[in-house]
């Protein structure tokens, strides 16, 4: 782990251009020259290494600086995703452990001043996803910002732990810190402001963003933060994240992660004092078979000394502006997936599901979310989705925002387009509402999910979101000309087509029930 002192030292090495270089497709950074792809409105640099390939003896080690190169490095093509499962539940083809790359999108328009920088932490529950699946052209050009998307180790390669292994359970989080140090050192060469960096992320990326704010190693590297549908306090009951899935959170004690690592090592035939050497000698595919056990990040170590939820409640974070929120119907995506997997929530099993999740409190929960309040053949699924949205996402997000607001400026939102394109597929007749990830189609031109054509009203909302997000990145305040005023916390900004406005939604999600 590199501490804040090194972060300060790196800032002295930041490359600041004499004039804006955004119109050029070849840029000199610390490690050499890179050539990007010259598009109509942006230059995009794909696959720039921010750390050495974590392979062989570097598997499960903290990220190390990449080697420099001679000549001009081709940065016009995407790099492989980190190892993960595909949508069919099988290992995704074309992945590689050599995946510590980032991707930079720079507007071509001339800028007289360094541009704000937005660093995207992808979602995927620390087990899937990639920075390269997001296309931020409109976000960059409309907001006049530089957008950096990052790939980092996930699953067993990012979160593995073993007694005596330095960095156990935090390799992926340390990768993101290394990417932020790279930005501090190099983004000036692209015309970016190395001291105006916003870290933003959705779902697991929002959780990771929040966690990084509590990490000593990220000190001085983040100037603002946006957390979308994920926060330090996010946790779930039985069935809350998926049907049949146990309750939990994304933060696990170091000892628990190390015990999981010992069990995984034994399954892979690596035991005793040479277990780690044995594991590092196994091929990627064999190690990946244990990836499902490592979707959480360890705390109680130098990277995360304190469990991030407790750290946020205790005010252990930098006093930087934060923007945080969720979608109105987050968990409809979870109910949709359950239906595809043929384990739907129905009128017959609704009460059983609630009892599995809440035990003696099930009756009170059912009274707050009665099936009779919802229409159609999917009334039970919609009732469960409303409950799960409130319990897992909305109320934990609000509690996190409130904790930040006690010490710094905070802004809250609820994305609520009732006809938003779903980020995951939905069965015929299942109303997606504004489900988990649905705002991504408004911020990004492509976000890795199904492609949709937004309506004119939705396009207007998308432009509003991009303006709010980039205003916040520029000044720490989402407000600016051309968009409805957005008061700070405890107000919440409703983001909906033709209806964007401040609301008081403290009681809209039954958060008193979930305290």
C-alpha positions in Angstrom: 0.0 0.0 0.0 1.2 3.5 -0.9 0.3 6.0 1.8 -0.8 9.6 1.4 2.8 10.8 1.7 3.6 9.1 -1.6 0.4 10.5 -3.1 1.7 14.0 -2.3 5.1 13.2 -3.7 3.5 11.9 -6.9 1.5 15.2 -7.3 4.8 17.0 -7.6 5.6 14.9 -10.7 2.3 15.6 -12.4 2.7 16.4 -16.1 1.1 19.7 -16.8 1.1 20.8 -20.5 1.9 24.3 -21.5 -1.1 24.3 -23.9 -4.1 22.0 -24.2 -3.0 18.8 -26.0 -6.5 17.4 -26.4 -6.4 17.8 -30.2 -3.4 15.4 -30.6 -3.7 11.6 -30.7 -0.1 11.0 -29.5 0.7 11.9 -25.9 3.8 11.5 -23.8 3.1 10.1 -20.3 5.5 9.0 -17.6 6.2 5.6 -19.1 6.3 6.6 -22.8 4.3 7.7 -25.8 0.7 6.5 -26.4 -1.4 6.9 -29.6 -5.1 7.1 -29.2 -8.0 6.7 -31.6 -9.0 10.0 -33.2 -12.8 10.2 -33.3 -15.3 12.9 -34.5 -15.5 14.6 -31.1 -13.0 12.8 -28.8 -9.6 11.1 -28.8 -9.8 7.8 -26.9 -6.8 6.0 -25.4 -7.5 2.4 -24.6 -5.5 -0.1 -22.7 -2.9 2.1 -21.0 -1.1 0.1 -18.3 -1.3 1.7 -14.9 0.4 -1.3 -13.2 2.5 -4.3 -14.1 0.7 -7.4 -15.2 -0.3 -9.3 -12.0 0.8 -12.7 -13.3 3.2 -15.4 -12.2 5.0 -14.3 -9.1 3.0 -11.0 -9.1 -0.3 -12.9 -8.7 -1.8 -11.7 -5.4 0.7 -9.0 -4.8 -0.1 -5.3 -4.5 0.1 -3.5 -7.8 3.6 -2.5 -9.0 4.5 0.3 -11.5 4.4 -0.8 -15.2 7.5 -1.0 -17.2 8.2 1.9 -19.5 8.4 1.4 -23.3 10.2 2.8 -26.3 8.5 4.0 -29.4 4.7 4.8 -29.6 2.4 2.4 -27.8 -0.8 1.6 -29.7 -3.8 2.6 -27.5 -6.5 2.3 -30.1 -7.8 -1.1 -29.2 -9.6 -2.6 -26.2 -7.8 -4.9 -23.8 -9.1 -8.2 -22.4 -11.5 -8.1 -19.4 -10.2 -9.5 -16.1 -11.3 -13.1 -15.6 -15.0 -13.4 -14.9 -18.2 -15.3 -15.7 -20.2 -14.5 -18.8 -24.0 -14.0 -18.9 -24.5 -17.8 -19.3 -22.8 -18.6 -16.0 -19.7 -20.0 -17.8 -16.2 -18.4 -17.8 -16.1 -15.5 -20.2 -13.8 -16.1 -23.1 -11.0 -13.8 -24.1 -10.2 -12.7 -20.5 -6.7 -12.4 -19.0 -5.1 -11.8 -15.6 -3.0 -9.2 -17.5 -5.8 -6.7 -17.2 -4.6 -3.7 -15.2 -5.3 -1.1 -17.8 -7.3 2.1 -18.0 -9.0 4.0 -20.8 -9.0 7.8 -21.3 -11.6 9.8 -23.3 -10.6 13.4 -24.1 -12.8 16.0 -25.8 -11.2 17.3 -29.0 -12.5 20.8 -28.6 -9.8 23.3 -27.4 -9.7 24.1 -23.7 -7.8 27.0 -22.3 -7.8 25.5 -18.8 -7.1 22.0 -17.5 -10.3 19.9 -17.6 -11.9 18.2 -14.6 -11.3 14.4 -14.5 -13.9 11.8 -13.8 -12.6 8.3 -12.9 -15.2 5.5 -13.3 -15.3 2.5 -11.1 -17.4 -0.2 -12.8 -20.0 -2.3 -11.1 -20.3 -6.1 -11.0 -20.2 -6.9 -7.3 -16.4 -7.2 -7.2 -16.8 -10.3 -9.4 -17.5 -9.0 -12.9 -17.5 -6.0 -15.2 -14.9 -3.9 -17.0 -14.1 -0.3 -17.5 -13.8 -0.7 -21.2 -17.5 -1.7 -21.6 -18.5 2.0 -21.0 -18.5 4.6 -23.7 -18.4 8.1 -22.2 -18.3 10.2 -25.3 -21.3 12.4 -24.5 -20.4 12.8 -20.9 -16.9 14.0 -21.9 -17.9 16.3 -24.6 -21.1 17.9 -23.2 -19.4 18.4 -19.8 -15.9 19.3 -21.1 -14.3 16.7 -18.8 -11.8 13.9 -19.2 -13.3 10.5 -18.4 -11.0 7.6 -17.2 -12.5 4.1 -16.9 -10.5 1.5 -15.1 -10.1 -2.3 -15.1 -9.1 -3.9 -11.8 -8.7 -7.4 -10.4 -12.0 -9.0 -9.3 -13.2 -12.3 -7.9 -10.5 -14.7 -6.7 -7.7 -12.7 -8.3 -8.8 -9.4 -6.6 -10.1 -10.5 -3.3 -8.3 -13.7 -2.3 -6.8 -13.9 1.1 -4.5 -16.3 3.0 -2.8 -16.1 6.4 0.6 -14.4 5.9 -0.3 -13.0 2.5 0.2 -9.2 2.5 -2.7 -7.4 0.9 -5.1 -10.3 1.5 -8.6 -9.5 0.3 -7.8 -6.0 -1.0 -5.9 -6.4 -4.3 -8.7 -5.0 -6.4 -9.1 -2.0 -4.2 -5.4 -1.4 -4.2 -5.5 -1.6 -8.0 -8.0 1.3 -8.0 -5.7 3.3 -5.8 -2.8 2.6 -8.2 -5.0 3.9 -11.0 -5.8 7.1 -9.1 -2.1 7.6 -8.5 -1.6 7.1 -12.2 -4.2 9.8 -12.9 -2.5 12.2 -10.4 0.8 11.7 -12.2 -0.2 11.5 -15.8 -3.6 13.1 -16.6 -2.0 16.5 -17.1 -0.5 15.2 -20.3 -4.0 14.8 -21.6 -5.1 18.3 -20.6 -6.6 17.2 -17.3 -6.5 18.8 -13.9 -4.7 16.4 -11.6 -6.1 18.2 -8.6 -9.7 18.0 -9.6 -10.5 14.3 -9.7 -13.9 12.8 -9.2 -14.2 9.1 -8.4 -17.6 7.8 -9.4 -19.1 4.3 -9.6 -22.3 2.3 -9.7 -23.4 -0.7 -7.7 -20.2 -2.5 -6.7 -18.4 0.5 -8.1 -20.4 2.8 -5.8 -19.6 0.5 -2.8 -15.9 0.5 -3.8 -15.9 4.3 -4.2 -17.2 4.7 -0.7 -14.8 2.2 0.6 -11.8 4.0 -1.0 -12.9 7.2 0.8 -12.2 5.4 4.1 -8.8 4.0 3.0 -5.6 5.7 4.1 -3.9 4.8 0.8 -6.4 6.9 -1.2 -5.7 10.0 0.9 -5.3 13.1 -1.4 -6.2 11.2 -4.6 -9.9 11.9 -4.7 -11.3 15.4 -4.7 -15.0 14.6 -5.1 -17.0 11.3 -5.1 -20.3 10.1 -6.6 -21.9 6.8 -5.4 -24.7 5.4 -7.5 -26.8 2.5 -6.1 -24.0 1.4 -3.8 -22.5 2.7 -0.6 -20.5 1.7 2.5 -23.6 0.7 4.4 -25.1 -1.5 1.6 -26.0 -4.9 2.9 -28.8 -7.4 2.3 -30.9 -10.0 4.1 -31.5 -13.7 3.0 -32.8 -13.6 -0.6 -32.1 -9.9 -0.8 -29.4 -10.0 -3.5 -30.7 -13.1 -5.2 -33.1 -15.9 -4.4 -31.5 -18.5 -2.2 -28.5 -16.2 -1.6 -27.5 -15.7 2.1 -27.6 -12.3 3.8 -24.4 -10.3 4.0 -22.4 -7.3 2.8 -19.4 -6.5 0.6 -17.1 -6.1 3.6 -15.7 -9.2 5.4 -13.3 -9.4 8.3 -9.8 -10.3 7.2 -9.9 -13.6 9.1 -13.0 -14.7 7.3 -11.4 -14.0 3.9 -8.2 -15.8 4.9 -10.3 -18.8 6.0 -12.1 -18.8 2.7 -8.6 -18.7 1.0 -7.4 -21.7 3.0 -10.5 -23.7 2.0 -10.1 -22.7 -1.7 -6.4 -23.6 -1.6 -7.2 -27.1 -0.2 -9.7 -27.6 -3.0 -7.0 -26.7 -5.5 -4.6 -29.1 -3.9 -2.3 -26.5 -2.4 -1.7 -26.9 1.4 1.1 -26.4 3.9 3.8 -23.8 4.0 4.2 -23.9 0.2 0.5 -23.3 -0.5 1.0 -19.8 -1.9 3.8 -20.9 -4.2 1.7 -23.8 -5.4 -1.3 -21.5 -6.1 0.8 -19.1 -8.0 1.9 -22.0 -10.2 -1.7 -23.0 -11.2 -3.2 -21.8 -14.5 -5.8 -19.1 -14.6 -8.7 -21.4 -15.4 -8.1 -23.7 -12.5 -7.8 -20.8 -10.0 -10.9 -19.2 -11.4 -13.0 -22.2 -10.4 -12.9 -20.7 -6.8 -13.8 -17.2 -7.8 -17.4 -17.3 -6.5 -16.1 -17.4 -2.9 -14.3 -14.0 -3.3 -16.9 -11.3 -4.0 -16.2 -9.3 -0.9 -13.4 -7.0 0.2 -11.4 -7.6 3.5 -11.1 -5.1 6.3 -8.9 -5.0 9.3 -5.7 -4.4 7.3 -3.6 -1.4 6.1 -5.9 -0.8 3.1 -9.1 -0.8 5.1 -8.2 -0.6 8.8 -11.9 -0.1 9.8 -15.0 -1.7 8.3 -16.1 1.1 5.9 -19.7 1.3 7.2 -18.4 1.9 10.7 -15.7 4.3 9.3 -18.3 6.4 7.6 -20.5 6.6 10.7 -17.4 7.7 12.7 -16.5 10.4 10.2 -13.3 8.7 9.1 -13.1 10.1 5.5 -11.8 13.2 3.8 -14.0 16.3 3.8 -14.8 16.4 0.1 -18.2 16.9 -1.5 -20.2 13.8 -2.2 -23.2 13.0 -4.5 -25.1 9.8 -3.7 -28.4 8.2 -4.8 -30.3 5.3 -6.1 -33.0 4.3 -8.6 -36.6 4.1 -7.6 -37.1 0.5 -8.5 -33.7 -1.0 -7.9 -34.7 -4.5 -7.0 -37.0 -5.2 -10.0 -33.8 -6.3 -11.7 -33.3 -8.9 -8.9 -36.9 -10.1 -9.2 -36.5 -10.3 -13.0 -33.5 -12.5 -12.8 -35.3 -14.7 -10.3 -38.0 -15.2 -12.8 -35.6 -16.1 -15.6 -34.0 -18.6 -13.2 -37.4 -20.1 -12.5 -37.4 -19.2 -8.8 -39.9 -16.3 -9.0 -41.5 -14.6 -6.0 -45.2 -15.6 -6.1 -48.3 -15.1 -4.0 -47.7 -18.7 -2.7 -44.2 -18.1 -1.5 -44.2 -14.4 -0.6 -44.7 -15.0 3.1 -42.1 -17.8 3.1 -39.5 -15.6 1.5 -40.2 -12.8 4.0 -39.9 -15.2 6.9 -36.6 -16.6 5.5 -35.3 -13.0 5.3 -36.7 -11.4 8.5 -37.9 -14.1 10.9 -40.1 -12.6 13.6 -40.2 -9.3 11.8 -41.8 -10.8 8.7 -45.3 -9.8 9.6 -44.4 -6.2 10.1 -42.6 -6.2 6.8 -45.6 -7.8 5.0 -47.8 -5.1 6.5 -45.6 -2.4 5.0 -45.5 -4.2 1.6 -48.8 -6.1 1.2 -49.4 -7.9 -2.1 -52.7 -6.2 -2.3 -51.0 -2.9 -3.0 -49.7 -4.1 -6.3 -51.6 -5.1 -9.5 -51.4 -8.0 -11.9 -50.0 -11.5 -12.0 -46.6 -10.2 -10.7 -48.1 -8.4 -7.7 -45.9 -10.5 -5.3 -42.8 -9.9 -7.4 -43.5 -6.1 -7.4 -44.1 -6.1 -3.6 -40.9 -8.0 -3.0 -39.0 -5.6 -5.3 -40.4 -2.6 -3.5 -39.3 -4.0 -0.1 -35.9 -5.1 -1.4 -35.3 -1.7 -3.0 -36.0 0.0 0.3 -34.2 -2.4 2.6 -31.0 -3.0 0.5 -30.6 0.1 -1.6 -32.6 3.3 -0.8 -32.3 3.3 3.0 -28.7 2.2 3.2 -27.9 4.9 0.6 -29.7 7.5 2.6 -28.0 6.5 5.8 -24.6 6.7 4.1 -25.4 10.2 2.6 -26.6 11.4 6.0 -23.3 10.2 7.6 -21.3 12.1 5.0 -23.5 15.2 5.4 -22.6 15.5 9.1 -19.1 16.5 8.0 -19.2 17.7 4.4 -21.5 18.9 1.6 -23.7 16.1 0.3 -26.3 15.8 -2.5 -28.9 13.1 -2.8 -30.9 11.9 -5.8 -33.5 9.3 -6.8 -33.6 8.3 -10.5 -37.2 7.7 -11.3 -38.0 7.3 -15.0 -40.9 4.8 -14.9 -40.1 3.8 -18.6 -36.3 3.6 -18.2 -34.7 1.0 -20.4 -33.7 -2.0 -18.2 -30.0 -2.6 -17.8 -30.7 -6.3 -17.6 -33.3 -8.2 -19.7 -36.9 -8.4 -18.3 -39.5 -11.1 -19.0 -42.3 -10.1 -21.3 -44.9 -8.1 -19.3 -42.6 -7.4 -16.4 -42.5 -3.6 -15.9 -38.8 -2.7 -15.4 -39.6 0.7 -13.9 -36.3 2.5 -12.9 -34.4 -0.7 -12.0 -30.9 -1.2 -10.9 -28.4 0.2 -13.4 -31.1 1.9 -15.5 -29.5 5.4 -15.1 -26.3 4.1 -16.9 -28.0 4.3 -20.3 -28.5 8.1 -19.6 -24.9 8.8 -18.5 -23.1 6.7 -21.0 -23.5 6.2 -24.8 -22.9 2.5 -24.1 -22.8 0.8 -20.8 -22.5 -2.9 -21.5 -26.2 -3.7 -21.3 -28.8 -4.0 -23.9 -28.9 -1.1 -26.4 -32.0 1.2 -26.5 -33.2 4.3 -28.3 -34.2 6.9 -25.7 -37.3 9.0 -26.4 -36.9 12.8 -26.8 -38.0 13.3 -23.2 -35.5 10.7 -22.0 -32.7 12.3 -24.1 -33.5 15.6 -22.3 -33.2 13.8 -18.9 -29.9 12.2 -20.0 -28.5 15.6 -20.9 -29.6 16.9 -17.4 -27.9 14.0 -15.7 -24.7 14.5 -17.6 -24.8 18.2 -16.8 -25.4 17.6 -13.1 -22.7 15.0 -12.9 -20.1 17.1 -14.7 -21.0 20.3 -12.9 -20.4 18.4 -9.7 -17.1 17.2 -11.0 -16.1 20.7 -11.9 -17.1 22.6 -8.7 -18.4 20.1 -6.1 -21.9 21.4 -6.8 -24.3 19.9 -9.4 -26.1 23.2 -9.9 -25.6 25.3 -13.0 -27.6 27.1 -15.7 -30.1 25.1 -17.7 -31.2 22.6 -15.1 -33.6 22.7 -12.2 -32.0 23.7 -8.9 -30.7 20.9 -6.7 -30.6 21.7 -3.0 -28.1 19.8 -0.8 -29.0 17.2 1.8 -31.5 16.5 3.4 -33.4 17.3 0.2 -33.4 14.7 -2.5 -33.4 15.5 -6.2 -36.0 13.5 -8.2 -34.6 12.8 -11.6 -37.4 12.0 -14.0 -38.5 13.1 -17.5 -40.2 16.5 -17.3 -40.4 16.2 -13.5 -36.9 16.8 -12.2 -37.3 18.6 -8.9 -36.4 18.6 -5.2 -38.5 16.2 -3.0 -38.6 15.2 0.6 -38.6 11.4 0.4 -37.7 10.5 3.9 -40.9 8.5 4.3 -41.2 7.2 0.8 -39.1 4.1 1.4 -40.2 3.0 4.9 -36.7 3.8 6.2 -38.0 4.0 9.8 -38.8 0.3 9.5 -35.2 -0.5 8.4 -33.2 1.5 10.9 
